[in-house]
Amino acid sequence: MKRFFSKQKKQEFSFPAENSEVQGLRRQVEELNVFCRQLQNENDRLKRLLSSIQELVLPK
């Protein structure tokens, strides 16, 4: 009886709709990760630019 219940429970968690929803969420997470990396790169670039400007403008 317990074995049957375990198999039934596994089937509950493998609905195609749930799988496609999970796949969609994974894609969104990957897109957000790419966006965050791009933001971090831009942030680093702007920090370097600010540092260069400060070297030119601020007295040493």
C-alpha positions as CSV (number, residue, x, y, z in Angstrom):
1,M,0.0,0.0,0.0
2,K,2.8,2.4,0.9
3,R,4.6,1.6,-2.3
4,F,1.5,2.4,-4.4
5,F,1.1,5.7,-2.6
6,S,4.7,6.7,-3.4
7,K,4.2,6.0,-7.1
8,Q,0.9,8.0,-7.0
9,K,2.7,10.9,-5.3
10,K,5.5,10.9,-7.9
11,Q,2.8,11.2,-10.7
12,E,1.3,14.2,-8.9
13,F,4.5,16.1,-9.3
14,S,5.1,15.4,-13.0
15,F,2.2,17.1,-14.7
16,P,3.2,18.5,-18.1
17,A,1.7,21.9,-17.3
18,E,3.9,22.1,-14.2
19,N,6.9,21.0,-16.2
20,S,6.4,23.7,-18.8
21,E,5.8,26.3,-16.0
22,V,9.1,25.2,-14.4
23,Q,10.8,25.5,-17.7
24,G,9.4,29.0,-18.2
25,L,10.6,30.0,-14.8
26,R,14.1,28.6,-15.5
27,R,14.2,30.6,-18.7
28,Q,13.2,33.7,-16.8
29,V,15.9,33.1,-14.2
30,E,18.5,32.7,-16.9
31,E,17.4,35.9,-18.6
32,L,17.6,37.7,-15.2
33,N,21.1,36.3,-14.6
34,V,22.2,37.6,-18.1
35,F,20.6,41.0,-17.3
36,C,22.4,41.1,-13.9
37,R,25.7,40.3,-15.5
38,Q,25.2,43.1,-18.0
39,L,24.3,45.5,-15.3
40,Q,27.4,44.5,-13.3
41,N,29.6,45.0,-16.3
42,E,28.1,48.4,-17.0
43,N,28.5,49.3,-13.3
44,D,32.2,48.3,-13.4
45,R,32.7,50.3,-16.6
46,L,31.1,53.4,-15.0
47,K,33.2,53.1,-11.9
48,R,36.3,53.0,-14.0
49,L,35.1,56.0,-16.0
50,L,34.4,57.9,-12.7
51,S,37.8,57.0,-11.4
52,S,39.4,58.3,-14.6
53,I,37.4,61.6,-14.4
54,Q,38.3,62.0,-10.7
55,E,42.0,61.6,-11.5
56,L,41.8,64.4,-14.1
57,V,39.6,66.8,-12.1
58,L,40.5,66.4,-8.5
59,P,43.8,67.8,-7.1
60,K,46.3,65.2,-6.0
